[in-house]
Amino acid sequence: MIEITVVEGPACHLCQDAAATIAEQGRTLPVTLRTVQVTSQEGRELLGRTRAQLLPIVLVDGELLGWGRLSRGKLAALGPPAQAQEVR
């Protein structure tokens, strides 16, 4: 299971977009989504650790995936590699 953490703020349309994108990918990837408010203690710690310039901050298994607009390509790359087909 892949744990995705989104640090979000109030009235953040990019945060809403990130959550929707992760939910969409969750249909094909084994992910759990956890949201953290940037105003919380944990949110402030993650903001300081990542030094992100924009919200949302997206972490995958505790590692920074990106901040600002979520890259759908980076998110899709988290999936299992395509199965090689045997050529006869």
Number of C-alpha atoms within 10 A of each C-alpha: 8 14 14 22 22 25 24 24 21 11 8 11 14 19 25 15 14 23 22 12 15 21 15 11 17 14 9 11 17 13 18 15 14 13 17 18 15 20 14 12 11 13 19 14 13 20 19 10 10 15 11 16 10 15 23 30 30 29 19 18 13 11 11 16 16 20 22 15 16 21 13 12 8 11 18 13 9 14 14 10 7 6 6 6 6 5 4 3
